[in-house]
Amino acid sequence: MRERELIVYKNFDDGKLLYDMAFLMEHFNDAESSRSEMRVLFYDCIHRLIDMAGTYGFYGNLWHCYLANLLVNNENSYSKACEIRGEVEGTINRAALHDIVIFKEFYDYDFGLVMETLAVPEYALLLDYRTSSEESKVYNARICARICELAARFQKDHTPEEMKATLTEFYKDYGVGKFGLHKSFRVVHKEDGACIEPILNIAHVKLSDLVGYEIAKKKLVDNTEAFVSGKKANNCLLFGDAGTGKSSSIKGIANEYYDRGLRIIEIYKHQFIDLNDVIAQIKNRNYKFIIYMDDLSFEEFEIEYKYLKAVIEGGLEKKPDNVLIYATSNRRHLVREKFSDKEEREDDLHKGDTVAEKLSLVSRFGVTIYFGAPDKKQFEEIVKTLAERHGVAMEESELLAEANKWELYHGGLSGRCAQQFIDYLLSR
């Protein structure tokens, strides 16, 4: 086997299994004295493939799924060039094809003689493996299915050229690596800097799930549509009353534009010092990134907003065209202000500068969208819509009477309060 001859596809995160299987393919029929060692190694490889199925949720031919997973996660010069855009021109195609020829040899390898020689019939369990939905810990069902389907499609490819075309089509449709397979991420600070890690269980919220706020949602959609279409777009600030759907709107945007290359990275204000590092990791990728800041606000003594100001607009390095910042806040002006800021004070020679400094952050958001608390009539409309959507069988007059009692003791008029009331009814 020629795993050492790979040119483009190298440095796999889980490559040891590939090299162990290649060693088995070459040496399983060696001298009698070493076959017991080969047999132990073969069983160990079977264990790791089954463990992989439990971790990732793979099914079908697990060896094929493993190889497909290596290919869709390997971020190299060819795969990153093809993500979202499809096949590219240049010599890199010949280098990539060289590697796919080697992968096809692995893919088409018949383990029948290995099973017979080493007396390990249990490998047959991996040829048509069935798993349960509860097993996957890394991928959700959608991503797992895509990789298993790709492994099955490779079986129909008769030549390395066909296999390369199938893989390139996958890169175009879904991308490569963590940014291709996941839609939302968080930032984790490690010893070597900021690390962008996938969020495995994002809520599948749609904008249509949010009752009302049509004007606000349209402003958000119009800006995001321009962004993913490659047009000029603005940073967005969604502000207003608590429980009105600001965060849900951002989640809905992430879900609805994922297929068009939109990804969302959640970051908290104590991580703003890592913003430049995060942007450096994503600026040359073929995706559109929204850096999402939830419940953003600053007390007077908190200075993290100065990092944010410099990143958005004001630093020497231009913010990449594939990055926007979306934030939600209950405060319109983000930084806490006091009446004393506008009063004559002996210790502040330039009180106007103090006020301007605190307002300068919000001015860097080109689009501001207000989400106000619903009035009584709007609240009741939200309750009726949610009740119908969830199949709550209850007389309208009784439903609204109970809803009005509920909101008096549970946070007042808001969409969140309405949803909590419906959840309460469903729990009964």
Residue pairs with C-beta under 8 A, 6 or more apart in sequence:
1 22
1 25
1 26
1 102
1 105
1 106
2 102
2 105
3 18
3 19
3 22
3 102
3 106
5 98
5 102
6 99
6 102
7 95
7 98
7 99
8 76
8 77
8 78
8 92
8 95
8 96
8 98
8 99
9 70
9 71
9 74
9 76
9 96
9 99
9 103
10 74
10 76
11 74
12 18
12 70
12 73
12 74
13 73
14 52
14 66
14 69
14 70
15 70
17 45
17 48
17 49
17 52
17 66
18 66
18 67
18 70
18 106
20 41
20 44
20 45
21 45
21 63
21 106
22 106
23 41
24 38
24 41
24 42
24 45
24 114
25 109
25 114
27 34
27 38
28 35
28 38
28 42
28 113
28 114
28 117
28 118
29 113
29 117
30 38
35 117
35 118
38 118
39 118
39 119
39 120
42 114
42 118
42 120
42 123
43 120
43 122
46 120
46 122
46 123
46 125
46 126
49 62
49 63
49 66
49 126
50 62
50 125
50 126
50 129
52 58
52 62
52 65
52 66
52 69
53 59
53 62
53 65
53 129
53 131
53 135
54 131
54 135
54 136
54 137
55 135
55 136
55 137
55 138
56 65
56 69
56 136
56 137
56 138
56 139
56 144
56 147
57 131
57 133
57 135
57 136
57 138
57 139
57 141
57 144
58 65
58 66
58 69
58 129
58 131
58 144
58 147
58 148
59 65
59 129
59 130
59 131
59 148
60 128
60 129
60 148
60 151
60 152
61 126
61 127
61 128
61 129
61 151
61 155
62 126
62 129
63 111
63 126
64 107
64 151
64 152
64 154
64 155
65 147
65 148
65 151
67 103
67 106
67 107
67 151
67 154
68 147
68 148
68 150
68 151
68 154
69 147
71 103
71 167
72 147
72 150
72 167
72 170
72 171
72 174
72 176
72 177
72 180
72 181
73 176
73 177
73 178
73 181
74 176
74 177
75 176
75 177
77 92
78 88
78 92
78 93
78 95
78 96
79 171
79 176
79 177
80 176
80 285
80 286
81 88
81 92
82 88
82 168
82 171
82 172
82 176
83 171
83 172
83 175
83 176
83 179
83 180
83 285
83 286
83 287
84 171
84 172
84 175
84 261
84 286
84 287
85 172
85 286
86 168
86 169
86 171
86 172
87 93
87 165
87 168
87 172
96 164
97 160
97 161
97 164
100 160
100 163
100 164
100 167
101 160
103 163
104 157
104 159
104 160
104 163
107 154
107 155
107 163
111 123
114 120
114 123
115 121
115 123
115 124
133 141
136 144
137 200
138 200
139 147
139 181
139 200
140 200
140 201
143 181
143 182
146 170
146 174
146 181
150 166
150 167
150 170
153 166
154 163
154 166
157 163
157 165
157 166
171 180
174 180
174 181
175 181
175 261
175 286
175 287
178 185
178 196
178 197
178 198
179 185
179 263
179 282
179 285
179 287
181 198
182 198
182 199
182 200
182 263
183 202
183 254
183 255
183 258
183 262
183 263
183 264
184 198
184 199
184 202
184 254
184 263
184 264
184 265
184 266
185 196
185 197
185 198
185 199
185 263
185 264
185 265
185 266
186 196
186 197
186 199
186 265
186 266
186 267
187 194
187 195
187 196
187 197
187 265
187 266
187 267
187 268
187 271
187 274
187 278
188 194
188 195
188 196
188 197
189 195
189 271
189 274
193 274
193 277
194 271
194 274
194 277
194 278
194 281
196 265
196 278
196 281
196 282
199 266
202 251
202 254
202 255
203 251
204 255
205 248
205 251
205 252
205 255
206 252
206 255
206 256
207 217
207 221
207 249
207 252
207 253
207 256
208 252
209 248
209 252
210 217
210 245
210 248
210 249
210 252
210 415
211 381
211 382
211 385
211 386
211 415
211 418
212 374
212 378
212 381
212 382
212 415
213 244
213 245
213 249
213 371
216 238
216 249
216 369
216 370
216 371
217 249
219 367
219 369
220 236
220 238
220 249
220 253
220 367
220 369
221 253
223 233
223 234
223 236
223 367
224 233
224 253
224 257
224 262
224 290
226 232
226 233
227 233
227 262
227 288
227 290
227 324
228 257
228 260
228 261
228 262
228 288
233 324
234 324
234 365
234 366
234 367
235 312
235 324
235 325
235 326
235 327
235 364
235 365
235 366
235 367
236 324
236 325
236 326
236 327
236 365
236 366
236 367
236 368
236 369
237 326
237 327
237 328
237 329
237 334
237 362
237 365
237 367
237 368
237 369
238 246
238 249
238 250
238 326
238 327
238 328
238 329
238 369
238 371
239 246
239 328
239 329
239 330
239 331
239 332
239 368
239 369
239 370
239 371
240 246
240 330
240 370
240 371
240 372
240 373
241 330
241 371
241 372
241 373
241 414
242 330
242 411
242 414
242 416
243 373
243 411
243 414
243 415
243 416
243 417
244 371
244 372
244 373
244 374
244 414
244 415
244 416
245 371
245 415
245 416
246 328
246 371
247 294
247 295
247 328
249 371
250 264
250 290
250 292
250 294
250 326
250 328
253 262
253 264
253 290
253 326
254 262
254 263
254 264
254 290
254 292
257 288
260 288
261 286
261 287
261 288
262 287
262 288
262 289
262 290
263 287
263 288
263 289
263 290
264 289
264 290
264 291
264 292
264 326
265 278
265 282
265 289
265 290
265 291
265 292
266 292
266 293
266 294
267 274
267 275
267 278
267 291
267 292
267 293
268 293
269 293
269 296
269 298
269 302
269 304
269 305
269 308
270 304
272 304
272 305
272 307
272 308
272 311
273 304
273 307
275 291
275 307
275 308
275 311
276 311
276 317
278 291
279 291
279 311
279 319
279 320
279 323
282 289
282 320
282 322
282 323
283 320
283 322
283 323
285 322
286 322
287 322
288 322
288 323
288 324
289 322
289 323
289 324
290 323
290 324
290 325
290 326
291 323
291 324
291 325
291 326
292 326
292 327
293 308
293 325
293 326
293 327
293 328
294 327
294 328
295 328
295 329
295 330
296 327
296 328
296 329
296 334
297 329
297 330
297 331
297 334
297 335
297 336
298 304
298 305
298 334
298 335
298 336
299 336
300 335
300 336
300 338
305 334
305 335
305 361
308 325
308 361
309 360
309 361
309 364
311 319
311 325
312 319
312 325
312 364
312 365
313 319
313 364
314 364
325 365
327 334
327 365
332 362
332 368
333 358
333 359
333 361
333 362
334 361
334 362
335 358
335 359
335 361
336 358
337 355
337 358
341 351
341 354
341 355
341 358
342 351
342 355
343 351
344 351
345 351
348 354
362 368
373 412
373 413
373 414
374 381
374 382
374 413
374 414
374 415
375 413
376 404
376 413
378 413
379 403
379 407
379 413
379 414
379 417
379 418
380 400
380 403
380 404
382 415
382 418
383 399
383 400
383 403
383 418
383 421
383 422
384 396
384 399
384 400
386 392
386 418
386 419
386 422
387 394
387 399
387 422
387 425
390 422
390 426
392 399
392 422
392 425
392 426
394 402
394 425
402 421
402 425
403 418
403 421
406 417
406 420
406 421
406 424
407 413
407 414
407 417
407 418
407 421
410 417
410 420
410 421
411 417
411 420
